[in-house]
Amino acid sequence: MRKVAVIGTTAWGTTLAVMLAARDMEVMIWARTEDEAERLNRDRENAAHLPAVSFPERLRATSSAAEALEGADLAILAVPSQTVRNNLSAIRDHLREPVSILSLSKGIEIETTRRMSEVIAEELAPDFSDRIAVLSGPNFAREVVQGLPTATVIAAANIESAERIQKTISSPNFRAYVNDDIVGVELAGALKNVIALATGMSDGLGYGDNSRAALITRGLAEITRLGVAAGARPLTFAGLAGIGDLVATCTSQLSRNRFVGQELARGRPLQEITSSMSGIAEGVDTAAAARRLAHRLGVEMPVTEQVYRVLFEGLAVKEGVPALMERELKHELGADIVESRV
């Protein structure tokens, strides 16, 4: 690809911009204000979200959507999930064929319970439907930009679109796989943040490794249940966007969602925690959206339910534990699996 436009100045978007520009691609970051664009170009780094990482020569910032997207082969959406629709309304008039769209946002729109690819498809012309893809996996920006080896998955309903982006994104230390289960990849990437909030709460209460492992495992079970009910393939949740991203986000000191959970368990108010952070913990909004989607699809999600109650109903973190531990005893694999063996 000749030119890549990165929409948004988040740490993850900036990381991919730096990676691609270092490989002699022309990369432009779209900033929402002229002041921010000027600061990025002057400082040659994104001090607010990715400090001490120098911009390669072929990376520039602009506040003009037209300039950022002119001649672009790939537009990377690197904005918080709840702002995707508004950002698309600001740039869609400047998107031209044959540009492909790659979403980095891991979330579910609260009001509509739409996945990000669905939001994009609704906001753009039908001609773009075959060129929408998403990226998800165990990818903390700070480790990726340092060149530490990792892998990711690019999903699209049109596998050829995913494969084109795969060739652009992949590097010796950043291995991209493809998947045509875009539903599963998106829901796995979004819902793992809710489980990371729960494991952070457990860690903050000092419950230890056994509790964390149990939450991760049971969290994966309810993520998979919701995903399958929404049309995803079960095997996707055993992949990079599923268990891979889940383990990373639930155990790493770099995880914003785990951090929020820990701080809640230590008694800090949610607003105080989130306002002190430079990035967004997507799991907070996703807990509300996931609960709404689960109710609509008739899927039981006990961990998500207790996280929601802590976040939005004032439940004390410790009070959510009995609600999980004293539930009706069941078969680990679920009633559907048991019935299929009879």
Backbone torsions as a table, in degrees:
resi	resn	phi	psi	omega
1	MET	NA	144.7	-175.3
2	ARG	-85.7	-40.2	-175.8
3	LYS	-142.5	139.5	178.0
4	VAL	-122.9	133.4	174.0
5	ALA	-108.1	129.3	177.4
6	VAL	-108.0	117.9	-177.2
7	ILE	-93.4	105.3	-179.0
8	GLY	114.4	152.8	-175.1
9	THR	-114.8	29.6	177.1
10	THR	-66.9	166.3	179.4
11	ALA	-60.8	-42.5	-177.2
12	TRP	-70.1	-42.4	176.9
13	GLY	-63.1	-42.1	178.5
14	THR	-64.1	-37.5	178.8
15	THR	-60.2	-48.4	178.9
16	LEU	-65.7	-36.1	177.3
17	ALA	-61.1	-44.8	178.9
18	VAL	-63.6	-44.6	-179.8
19	MET	-59.1	-47.9	-175.9
20	LEU	-71.3	-39.7	179.6
21	ALA	-66.7	-31.6	178.1
22	ALA	-67.0	-17.4	178.2
23	ARG	-100.5	24.9	174.3
24	ASP	67.6	25.6	169.9
25	MET	-91.0	148.2	172.6
26	GLU	-79.0	121.5	-176.4
27	VAL	-128.0	132.7	176.1
28	MET	-125.3	128.8	174.8
29	ILE	-94.8	129.8	176.1
30	TRP	-92.4	117.2	175.7
31	ALA	-100.5	152.2	-175.1
32	ARG	-76.4	-20.3	-178.9
33	THR	-129.7	154.3	178.0
34	GLU	-65.5	-36.6	179.1
35	ASP	-61.6	-43.2	179.7
36	GLU	-65.1	-42.8	179.2
37	ALA	-61.8	-43.8	179.2
38	GLU	-63.2	-40.1	179.9
39	ARG	-65.0	-43.0	179.0
40	LEU	-62.3	-43.8	-179.9
41	ASN	-68.4	-35.6	-179.5
42	ARG	-72.5	-47.3	-175.8
43	ASP	-79.4	-21.3	-176.6
44	ARG	58.0	33.6	172.2
45	GLU	-163.2	162.0	176.5
46	ASN	-102.3	82.2	-173.0
47	ALA	-62.5	-29.0	-177.1
48	ALA	-72.2	-36.8	-172.3
49	HIS	-122.1	-21.3	179.8
50	LEU	-145.6	66.0	-174.1
51	PRO	-66.4	152.9	174.6
52	ALA	67.9	20.5	175.0
53	VAL	-117.3	110.0	-174.7
54	SER	-74.7	143.1	176.6
55	PHE	-76.7	134.3	170.7
56	PRO	-64.8	164.1	-176.0
57	GLU	-59.3	-35.1	-173.9
58	ARG	-89.7	13.7	177.0
59	LEU	-108.4	124.1	177.6
60	ARG	-134.1	159.5	177.2
61	ALA	-113.5	153.0	177.5
62	THR	-150.7	151.4	173.9
63	SER	-97.7	3.6	179.8
64	SER	-98.6	114.8	177.4
65	ALA	-62.4	-36.1	179.5
66	ALA	-62.7	-44.2	179.7
67	GLU	-67.1	-42.3	-178.7
68	ALA	-62.0	-39.1	-172.2
69	LEU	-96.4	-9.7	-179.9
70	GLU	-61.5	120.2	178.3
71	GLY	74.7	8.8	-177.6
72	ALA	-74.7	138.0	174.3
73	ASP	-91.2	-25.1	-177.4
74	LEU	-139.7	130.6	173.8
75	ALA	-113.4	118.4	-179.4
76	ILE	-99.5	118.0	178.2
77	LEU	-88.0	109.3	-176.1
78	ALA	-122.1	62.2	-177.3
79	VAL	-131.0	158.2	177.5
80	PRO	-56.8	146.8	-171.9
81	SER	-59.5	-36.9	-177.3
82	GLN	-74.9	-6.9	178.3
83	THR	-108.7	0.8	-176.8
84	VAL	-57.9	-46.1	-175.8
85	ARG	-62.6	-45.2	179.7
86	ASN	-65.1	-39.5	178.7
87	ASN	-66.2	-37.5	177.5
88	LEU	-64.5	-37.0	179.1
89	SER	-64.2	-26.0	-179.5
90	ALA	-82.4	-21.6	-174.5
91	ILE	-116.4	-12.8	-168.2
92	ARG	-62.1	-30.0	-180.0
93	ASP	-68.8	-12.4	-177.9
94	HIS	-106.5	1.5	177.3
95	LEU	-84.4	126.9	-178.0
96	ARG	-128.4	147.0	173.0
97	GLU	-61.3	143.6	8.3
98	PRO	-103.0	36.6	-176.6
99	VAL	-61.0	137.6	174.0
100	SER	-99.9	154.4	-178.1
101	ILE	-114.3	126.6	177.6
102	LEU	-122.5	118.2	179.9
103	SER	-95.5	131.1	174.2
104	LEU	-100.8	-6.3	-172.4
105	SER	-72.9	128.2	-179.5
106	LYS	-110.3	90.0	-179.2
107	GLY	-170.2	178.0	177.3
108	ILE	-128.6	132.5	179.7
109	GLU	-64.7	127.0	-172.1
110	ILE	-62.8	-52.3	-172.5
111	GLU	-65.4	-36.5	-173.0
112	THR	-106.3	-14.0	-170.1
113	THR	56.7	26.1	177.1
114	ARG	-79.4	144.4	168.3
115	ARG	-74.3	163.6	-175.3
116	MET	-64.0	-37.8	178.6
117	SER	-64.7	-31.9	177.3
118	GLU	-70.4	-39.7	176.6
119	VAL	-61.7	-44.7	-179.9
120	ILE	-61.2	-46.0	-178.8
121	ALA	-62.0	-35.8	179.6
122	GLU	-69.7	-33.7	-174.2
123	GLU	-86.0	-23.2	-176.7
124	LEU	-106.1	166.4	179.2
125	ALA	-65.2	152.4	-179.5
126	PRO	-55.6	-25.4	-179.5
127	ASP	-59.8	-22.1	-176.5
128	PHE	-88.3	-6.6	-170.7
129	SER	-59.2	-33.6	-179.3
130	ASP	-85.0	-0.1	-176.8
131	ARG	-121.9	24.9	177.9
132	ILE	-101.4	128.2	179.7
133	ALA	-137.6	162.6	177.3
134	VAL	-130.9	153.6	178.3
135	LEU	-122.3	134.2	-180.0
136	SER	-154.7	152.4	179.3
137	GLY	158.8	-178.6	179.8
138	PRO	-78.4	81.2	-169.1
139	ASN	-132.2	81.7	172.6
140	PHE	-75.2	129.4	-173.9
141	ALA	-54.5	-45.3	-175.4
142	ARG	-61.0	-39.7	179.3
143	GLU	-72.5	-38.8	-179.5
144	VAL	-64.9	-45.6	-177.2
145	VAL	-68.2	-21.2	175.3
146	GLN	-80.4	-5.8	179.0
147	GLY	83.5	15.9	177.9
148	LEU	-74.6	135.4	-173.6
149	PRO	-62.6	136.3	174.1
150	THR	-157.3	178.7	179.5
151	ALA	-136.8	160.4	-179.7
152	THR	-146.1	175.0	177.1
153	VAL	-132.2	136.8	176.2
154	ILE	-111.7	123.4	-176.3
155	ALA	-118.6	143.0	176.3
156	ALA	-156.5	149.2	175.2
157	ALA	-63.1	-34.7	174.9
158	ASN	-96.5	104.6	-173.3
159	ILE	-62.5	-27.5	178.5
160	GLU	-65.8	-34.6	175.8
161	SER	-64.7	-43.0	178.2
162	ALA	-62.8	-38.6	-178.1
163	GLU	-68.9	-35.7	177.1
164	ARG	-63.2	-43.6	-179.7
165	ILE	-70.7	-35.5	177.0
166	GLN	-53.6	-43.8	-178.9
167	LYS	-68.1	-31.9	179.6
168	THR	-74.6	-42.5	-172.4
169	ILE	-79.8	-35.1	-172.0
170	SER	-64.9	144.6	176.0
171	SER	-147.2	172.8	-179.1
172	PRO	-56.1	-27.9	-179.1
173	ASN	-110.6	4.5	-178.6
174	PHE	-138.1	93.5	-173.2
175	ARG	-93.8	121.5	-179.1
176	ALA	-104.1	132.8	171.8
177	TYR	-106.3	165.7	177.3
178	VAL	-119.9	157.9	-179.4
179	ASN	-155.3	140.0	178.1
180	ASP	-97.8	5.9	175.5
181	ASP	-91.6	76.1	-176.5
182	ILE	-67.7	-31.1	177.7
183	VAL	-62.0	-49.7	-178.3
184	GLY	-65.4	-43.0	-179.0
185	VAL	-64.1	-42.7	-179.7
186	GLU	-67.4	-45.8	-178.3
187	LEU	-68.2	-37.4	176.8
188	ALA	-61.2	-46.0	-178.7
189	GLY	-65.3	-33.6	-179.5
190	ALA	-79.5	-46.8	-172.0
191	LEU	-73.4	-24.9	179.4
192	LYS	-62.1	-25.7	179.1
193	ASN	-67.1	-32.1	177.4
194	VAL	-67.7	-42.4	179.1
195	ILE	-67.9	-32.8	176.4
196	ALA	-64.9	-36.6	173.5
197	LEU	-59.3	-43.3	-179.2
198	ALA	-65.1	-43.7	-179.9
199	THR	-68.3	-33.3	174.7
200	GLY	-62.8	-41.8	176.5
201	MET	-60.6	-44.0	178.9
202	SER	-61.1	-45.2	178.6
203	ASP	-63.1	-40.3	179.8
204	GLY	-64.4	-28.9	176.4
205	LEU	-83.0	-6.2	179.0
206	GLY	78.0	28.8	-174.1
207	TYR	-79.4	-14.5	170.3
208	GLY	91.6	-175.8	-172.0
209	ASP	-69.4	-38.4	-179.6
210	ASN	-60.4	-45.6	-179.1
211	SER	-63.7	-43.0	-179.9
212	ARG	-61.9	-45.6	-179.4
213	ALA	-63.1	-39.6	178.9
214	ALA	-65.3	-42.3	179.5
215	LEU	-64.6	-41.9	178.5
216	ILE	-60.8	-44.7	-176.3
217	THR	-68.9	-47.3	178.9
218	ARG	-70.9	-30.0	174.1
219	GLY	-62.6	-43.4	177.6
220	LEU	-60.9	-36.8	-179.8
221	ALA	-62.4	-43.9	-177.5
222	GLU	-77.7	-30.7	172.9
223	ILE	-60.1	-45.0	-178.6
224	THR	-65.5	-42.0	178.9
225	ARG	-58.0	-47.2	-179.1
226	LEU	-66.3	-41.9	-179.5
227	GLY	-60.4	-45.4	-179.8
228	VAL	-64.6	-40.0	178.3
229	ALA	-63.9	-27.6	179.8
230	ALA	-88.2	-3.1	176.7
231	GLY	109.5	8.1	-179.9
232	ALA	-84.0	164.7	175.5
233	ARG	-91.2	134.8	-177.4
234	PRO	-56.3	-37.5	-174.7
235	LEU	-63.8	-26.3	179.6
236	THR	-58.6	-32.7	-176.2
237	PHE	-76.8	-8.5	172.8
238	ALA	-93.0	3.8	-176.1
239	GLY	-101.1	-162.7	-175.0
240	LEU	-63.2	-40.7	180.0
241	ALA	-74.4	-19.4	-179.5
242	GLY	-95.7	-99.8	-175.7
243	ILE	-62.3	-32.4	180.0
244	GLY	-62.1	-53.7	-179.6
245	ASP	-69.4	-34.7	-179.6
246	LEU	-62.1	-48.8	-179.8
247	VAL	-62.0	-45.0	-179.0
248	ALA	-61.1	-47.1	-174.5
249	THR	-72.0	-29.1	-178.5
250	CYS	-85.1	-11.0	-174.5
251	THR	-122.6	-16.7	-171.9
252	SER	-85.3	145.1	172.6
253	GLN	-69.4	-15.0	179.6
254	LEU	-84.6	-6.8	-174.6
255	SER	-78.2	118.3	177.7
256	ARG	-66.8	-38.7	-178.2
257	ASN	-68.0	-41.9	175.5
258	ARG	-61.0	-40.8	179.2
259	PHE	-60.6	-45.3	179.4
260	VAL	-60.0	-43.8	178.5
261	GLY	-60.7	-43.6	178.3
262	GLN	-60.3	-46.1	-177.1
263	GLU	-67.7	-34.9	175.2
264	LEU	-62.3	-41.9	179.4
265	ALA	-65.1	-25.4	179.1
266	ARG	-87.8	2.2	171.8
267	GLY	99.0	3.3	179.3
268	ARG	-78.8	142.2	176.8
269	PRO	-67.9	147.9	-177.6
270	LEU	-58.4	-46.2	-177.9
271	GLN	-61.0	-39.0	178.6
272	GLU	-64.2	-40.7	-178.9
273	ILE	-65.6	-52.8	-174.2
274	THR	-67.6	-33.5	-179.4
275	SER	-71.8	-18.0	179.5
276	SER	-88.9	-4.5	-174.8
277	MET	-97.0	147.0	177.6
278	SER	-82.7	-21.8	178.0
279	GLY	-117.6	177.7	-177.3
280	ILE	-103.5	134.8	172.0
281	ALA	-88.3	97.9	-173.2
282	GLU	-62.7	-23.0	-176.8
283	GLY	-62.7	-24.9	-178.7
284	VAL	-63.7	-55.6	178.0
285	ASP	-67.1	-35.2	-178.1
286	THR	-66.0	-31.5	177.8
287	ALA	-59.7	-41.4	178.9
288	ALA	-68.3	-43.6	-179.0
289	ALA	-67.7	-41.7	-179.0
290	ALA	-65.5	-40.5	178.1
291	ARG	-62.1	-42.8	178.5
292	ARG	-63.2	-43.6	179.0
293	LEU	-65.4	-41.2	179.8
294	ALA	-62.7	-41.4	177.9
295	HIS	-64.1	-39.7	-179.4
296	ARG	-65.5	-36.7	-177.7
297	LEU	-93.0	-2.8	179.0
298	GLY	70.1	38.7	-177.3
299	VAL	-109.7	132.6	178.5
300	GLU	-82.0	126.2	179.0
301	MET	-136.0	79.6	-173.3
302	PRO	-64.4	-38.1	179.3
303	VAL	-67.0	-46.9	178.7
304	THR	-59.5	-40.1	179.8
305	GLU	-60.3	-44.5	-179.1
306	GLN	-70.9	-35.7	175.3
307	VAL	-61.9	-44.2	178.4
308	TYR	-59.5	-43.6	-178.1
309	ARG	-63.9	-37.6	177.2
310	VAL	-66.6	-44.8	-175.8
311	LEU	-70.0	-41.1	-166.7
312	PHE	-121.1	-9.0	-178.1
313	GLU	-120.2	4.6	175.2
314	GLY	78.7	13.5	178.0
315	LEU	-66.9	132.4	174.8
316	ALA	-67.0	140.6	-176.0
317	VAL	-53.0	-46.0	-175.7
318	LYS	-66.2	-26.3	-179.5
319	GLU	-73.6	-16.5	178.4
320	GLY	-78.1	-16.6	-176.6
321	VAL	-66.8	-50.3	178.4
322	PRO	-57.8	-33.7	-179.5
323	ALA	-62.8	-27.6	177.6
324	LEU	-88.8	-43.8	-172.6
325	MET	-77.2	-24.2	-175.5
326	GLU	-106.1	16.7	175.3
327	ARG	-66.0	164.0	177.7
328	GLU	-54.7	135.1	179.6
329	LEU	-69.2	137.7	-173.6
330	LYS	-140.8	170.2	170.6
331	HIS	-72.1	138.7	-176.7
332	GLU	-59.0	-38.2	-172.6
333	LEU	-87.8	-4.4	175.8
334	GLY	95.9	156.1	-176.2
335	ALA	-62.6	-36.5	-177.8
336	ASP	-62.9	-40.3	180.0
337	ILE	-68.3	-43.2	-179.1
338	VAL	-61.6	-45.8	-178.8
339	GLU	-63.8	-32.5	-178.7
340	SER	-71.1	-16.5	-179.7
341	ARG	-94.1	-9.6	-177.6
342	VAL	-77.4	NA	NA
